[in-house]
Amino acid sequence: MTLADVIRINAYVTDREYMQGYMRSRDRQFQGTPPASTLMIVKGFTKPEFLVEIEVVAAAPERD
């Protein structure tokens, strides 16, 4: 699969200051209409140095 197969993105940032950078990066990866997405601000992750987490769901038709 490739980025063209991504149908959903869930992203989590630990502070509002990381939202704009994440969104710029997402928009560079997905030209045109991006997949459905949700962006949430969370208190933290398992390691304090983690600032952003991105989860994607991809789907593609079955290939022979």
Residue, then its C-alpha position, 0 to 999 in steps of 0.5 A: m500500500t501507499l499513501a494513496d490508500v490512506i482513508r483515515i488519519n487520527a493525530y494526537v499532539t501534546d500542545r497547540e504549538y505542534m498543531q500547525g507543524y503537523m498540519r503542514s506536514r499532512d498537507r504536503q503528504f496528501q495533495g488535493t483532498p486529504p483523507a478524513s482526519t481528527l486532530m486531538i490535543v492530549k496531556g501526554f504519551t508514555k515517554p515525555e519526549f514524544l510530542v506527536e502520534i499519528e495513526v493511519v488506516a489504509a484500504a485497497p481493493e483486493r489485487d489478483 
